[in-house]
Amino acid sequence: MSKKNSSAKRSWLGRLFFGGSKGLADDIEAKRAAKNDVEEIVSPVKQIVRGFMERKLAVGALCVVIAMFLLVFIGPLFMTTYTDTYTEVTQANLPPTMSMLSVPSELKNDIKMIDSYGSFSVGLSNAGKVYVWGATGLGTTGIDVADIPEEVQNEKIAWVAAGIDHIVAVGENGKVYAWGANKLGQYGYFDPAVNPNIAPEPDELLNGTIDASNIKKITCGYQATAILMNDGTLYMWGNKNTYQNFDTVATLDGKLTDIDFTLNYVVAVTDGNSVYTGKRGLYDQMRDNMGSATVPLREFLNGRKITSIYATSKTVCALLDDGTVGFVGDFDTSSKAMPKLHEGEEIVKIVSGTYHYTALTSEGRVFSWGSNTLGQCKVPDDAQGASDIFGGAFQSYAVDSNHELMGTWGLKGYLFGTDNYGANVALRIIQGGKMTMTIGAIAVIISTIIGIIIGCISGYFGGKVDMFLMRFTEIFGAIPFLPFAMILSALMAQMDISENEKIFILMVILGLLSWTGLARLVRGQILLAREQEYVTAAKAMGLRESRIAFRHILPNIVSVIFVTLTLDFATCMLTESTLSYLGFGVTYPRPTWGNMLNGANNSTVIKNFWWRWLFPAIFLAITCICINIVGDTLRDVMDPKSDRDK
């Protein structure tokens, strides 16, 4: 290698201390000459686009920003069932999972029964083996219901049922097993003297056995369990505070034909024609469909008997001895009604979830009705012709005559988990991003308009006008931004205004407090541009001063404004998020990326419910970083003095 070439290749460290060499300078000049020989003449816009597209990081950042805009502004159009006020106590603080419909492969071909009440499901094979799937961890307790006790694994199980935080199983030997949470007497020994509102598990279940073949039904509710025998004997225990008529129904031992749990009441049937509940007036009126008029229970039955009942959170479905169905309870008007049966078709089995029912007819048809918020009523075609059905809280399962799984439908899980109200974090991130970006965009538009007007007038006219406007700008710039915005937001919280009005005022506040930097920048550019020849020519032609400032000078500095606008957009998004995080911006239930981070100031949330703050933080950080990358790149490619070869 020649000496010249060696010096031209000198490292940056050598050039830092010893300077460049003549060989390096010659090499650079040769490259520039070669480039100028073939360089084409292009328009400024095309040159900017070309320069931008040559920077891979900037192009990637732009793609991310566009994707975020599409996600948060188009995504909500497909969220037809989303509401800001959605709550579901049985789904609170669930980690990211998509396994709620993932029946274990060992169980798929040998299903005896499936049950669930909350975030996990329990299944039983005909071989007597127990399987658990879904979100099986129980909050901060450290308990995982998927850890099936060894004695249960070694025993052939005949019955299983799942509650909100525990599972109960009965072996073929008549032994009752349970695992999961037990703080409120869900199972095992509990001293009633410690808490009279806890019904302890009966001693005959703790220390003895029952006839598993004589069990009619096992059902679990919210921290409670009931076992009903064919002779009407009832075993019921757990948290009585959850169910207002717990003690009343417990006295019906030996008289019951069926029993189930709503969210707040125990519903029981005696002799097939009397329904005992804890809320008169709500459950003593029956209807033949959810939208039809109600009639008194006795009149509706008209001599018919209730063979079985199935309860959702607020409603009860009764299957009568003639194959007809009756409904009682508080139905949501938006709920999907029960489909009509064919002539001569009867319902042979019904299962219930938290807000929906699924039925199997004598023709093998399967259909679901009730709330469809989480897809509970979307029965797949492969579920038709089933021989049996099973229900979960938000899931349903169809099984063929060989006990093999045919189809599943309902809630698969939550991509980003749920918050403390049970709302889907992923959906709230999409809706919250729309609010955060909208506030940031409108705030930056307001600040840009004010900054351009004041900067143009101040820079063009100068003198006393410039002095006055710049002192006015300095006064605004001296205001501590975040504390002042917090004070104004706190004052708004005391006003009798709607949430929409509060959000509008917040956007105005952000815009009014963030224009000073742009005003100074525009003023400086105007001071330089007003000495140019085209400005002198415009004055000589007698054009109005306002026309010269805003129609001739301003377009020549629009690139600087555009870059600043881009960077300020990210700043306004961060400011809104900061205010909402501190509780001075948009408040719950309306989501923004900022107020979704509000729980991050709690050590319990940070440690145990990391998904509640991590995913909103990732979306906010990625969006703002990418916007800043795009802005910085635009500043480089729009600067005619920029030389990428330096």
SULHUMO-V166731 format. One record per backbone hydrogen bond with DSSP energy under -1.0 kcal/mol. NH is the residue of the N-H (numbers start at 0). CO is the residue of the C=O. Records with the same first field share a line. If there is no record, write none. Layout:
# SULHUMO-V166731
NH=CO / CO
This chain:
# SULHUMO-V166731
5=1
6=2
7=3
8=4
9=6
14=10
15=11
16=12
17=13
18=14
24=20
25=21
26=22
27=23
28=24
29=25
30=26
31=27
32=28
33=29
34=30
35=31
36=32
38=34
46=42
47=43
48=44
49=45
50=46
51=47
52=48
53=49
54=51
58=54
59=55
60=56
61=57
62=58
63=59
64=60
65=61
66=62
67=63
68=64
69=65
70=66
71=67
72=68
73=69
74=69
76=73
77=74
79=77
81=78
85=82
87=420
90=87
91=88
92=418
96=413
99=411
101=98
102=100
106=103
107=103
109=106
110=402
111=123
112=123
114=121
120=132
121=114
122=130
123=112
124=128
125=109
127=124
130=122
132=120
134=118
135=133
137=142
140=137
144=135
146=143
147=145
152=148
153=149
156=127
157=169
158=169
160=167
162=165
163=220
166=178
167=160
168=176
169=158
170=174
171=155
173=170
176=168
178=166
180=164
184=181
193=190
197=194
198=237
204=201
205=201
206=202
209=173
211=209
213=210
214=211
215=227
216=227
218=225
220=223
222=220
224=236
225=218
226=234
227=216
228=232
229=213
231=228
234=226
236=224
237=198
238=222
239=196
243=263
245=242
248=244
249=245
250=246
251=248
253=231
254=251
256=268
257=268
259=266
261=264
262=312
266=259
267=275
268=257
269=273
272=269
273=269
275=267
281=278
282=278
285=294
286=326
294=285
296=283
299=295
300=296
301=297
303=300
305=271
306=318
307=318
309=316
311=314
312=353
315=327
316=309
317=325
318=307
319=323
320=304
322=319
325=317
326=286
327=315
328=281
329=313
334=331
335=369
344=341
346=322
347=359
348=359
350=357
352=355
353=392
356=368
357=350
358=366
359=348
360=364
361=345
363=360
366=358
368=356
369=335
370=354
374=371
377=374
378=376
382=379
383=380
384=363
386=398
387=398
389=396
391=394
395=408
396=389
397=406
398=387
399=403
402=399
404=107
405=397
406=397
408=395
410=393
413=96
417=93
418=422
421=418
424=416
427=423
428=424
429=425
430=426
431=427
432=428
433=429
434=430
435=431
436=432
437=433
438=434
439=435
440=436
441=437
442=438
443=439
444=440
445=441
446=442
447=443
448=444
449=445
450=446
451=447
452=448
453=449
454=450
455=451
456=452
457=453
458=454
459=455
460=456
461=457
465=461
466=462
467=463
468=464
469=465
470=466
471=467
472=468
473=469
474=470
475=471
476=472
477=473
478=475
483=479
484=480
485=481
486=482
487=483
488=484
489=485
490=486
491=487
492=488
494=491
496=494
501=497
502=498
503=499
504=500
505=501
506=502
507=503
508=504
509=505
510=506
511=507
512=508
518=514
519=515
520=516
521=517
522=518
523=519
524=520
525=521
526=522
527=523
528=524
529=525
531=528
535=531
536=532
537=533
538=534
539=535
540=536
541=538
542=537
547=543
548=544
549=545
550=546
552=547
553=548
555=552
556=553
560=556
561=557
562=558
563=559
564=560
565=561
566=562
567=563
568=564
569=565
570=566
571=567
572=568
573=569
574=570
575=571
576=572
577=573
578=574
579=575
580=576
581=577
583=578
589=586
595=591
596=593
599=596
600=597
601=598
605=601
606=602
607=603
608=604
611=608
612=609
613=609
616=612
617=613
618=614
619=615
620=616
621=617
622=618
623=619
624=620
625=621
626=622
627=623
628=624
629=625
630=626
631=627
632=628
633=629
634=630
635=631
636=632
637=633
641=638
645=642
